[in-house]
Amino acid sequence: MKPSFGEDLEERCFRYARDYGKFCRSIKKDFVLLEYCNQGIRSSGSVGANYIEANESLSSKDFILRVKICRKESKESRYWLRLINELLTEENQLRECNRLIQEAKELMLIFNSMISRTNRAKNE
């Protein structure tokens, strides 16, 4: 049986993807920033979509696989934010970008913890 991690993580993933999209809408984009935003929007949305799939998984093995995908997508969206961050000049945009980078890092840590806890529960 897979351990419970609470439903508020699903909402947190939703807010992360929503905020990522709002952030990208707020910045003036050239060709490069447009591409970075497009890639990041896809990966940030995938975090929550895969978490929903994880919660509907049929086994702990399937759950772990889905959560690993969540972690991977969090890492990827953080990568795109870091690239975007290098090209920004406005202070308020830099602040929001750094906040999103931190949120991606926290999500990665949460998913790492979920994987570890599920593996421990599976082995008990």
N, C-alpha and C positions, 0 to 999 in steps of 0.2 A: 504494500500500500504506500502511496506517495504522501509525504507530509503536506500539511496545509500551510500556505504562505500568505493567506489573506487576499481579499478581492481588491483592496486599495492599490495594489501594485498595477493592476490592469488600468486603473484610472490614472496612475502616475505615468505609465507608458503612453497613454492617450494624450495627456497634457504635454509630454515631451515632444511627441510628433507634431502636435498642434502648434506648440511654441516654436519648433524648428521651422515650420512652414511660415508662421507669422514673421519670424526673424528674416527669413529669406525674402519675403515680400517687402520688407522694410528697407532693404539695402539696394543701392543702385548697382546694377549688374552689367559688367562687360561680358564678353564671351566666356572668359575663364570662370568668373564668379557664377555665371549662369550654370555652367556645367557642374561646378562644385555643389551648388545649391540643389540642382536636380538629382545628383547622386545621393546627397545627404538626405533629401526629403524621402527618397525611396527607402534608404536603410533605416531612417528613424521611424518611419511608419511600420516597417517590418518588425521592429522590436515588439510592439504591442500585438500585432497580428500573430506572431509566433508565440507570444505568451498566452493568448487566447487558445491557440492550438495545444499548447502544453497543458493547460487546464482541462482540456477535453481528451487528453491522451488515454490510451487504453492500458498502458503498463508503465511501470517505473522506468524501464529502458526507453520507451517512447518519450516519456516526460523529460528525461535527462537530455535526449537528443534535441528536443524542441527548445529547452532552456539553453543548451549550448549554442543553438542558432540565435537565440535572443542575445546572448553574450557577444557573439560574433557581429551581429548587426549593430549593437551598441558601440562596439569597438570601431566598426567601419564608419558609423555616423560621426563619431568623435574625430576620426581621421579627417573627414571632409570639413568639419568645423575648424580644426587646426589649420588646414590650408586656407580656408576663408579668413580666419583670424589674421593670417600673415599679410593679407591684402587690404584690410580695413584701416581707415585712418580716423574715423569719428569715434570719440570717446564713448558715447552711449551705445554704439554698435559693438565696440570692443567689449564693453561690460556685459552686454547680453550674450555675445558669443562665448565669453569666458564662463558665464553662468551655465550655458548649455553644455559646454565642454565638461564642466564639473558634474552636471546631471548625468551625462553619458558615463562618466567614470563611476559615479555612484550606482547606476544601473548595472554596470559590469560587475561591480563588487557584490551587489545583491544576487545576481545570477550565479556568480562563483559560489557564494554561500549556499544557494539553493542546490547546486550540483553536489557540493560536499555533503550537505545534510541528507540529501536523498540517497547518495551512495552509502552513507553511514547507516541510515535506516534500512536500506536494502540488505546490508551485511549483518544486521543484528538478528 
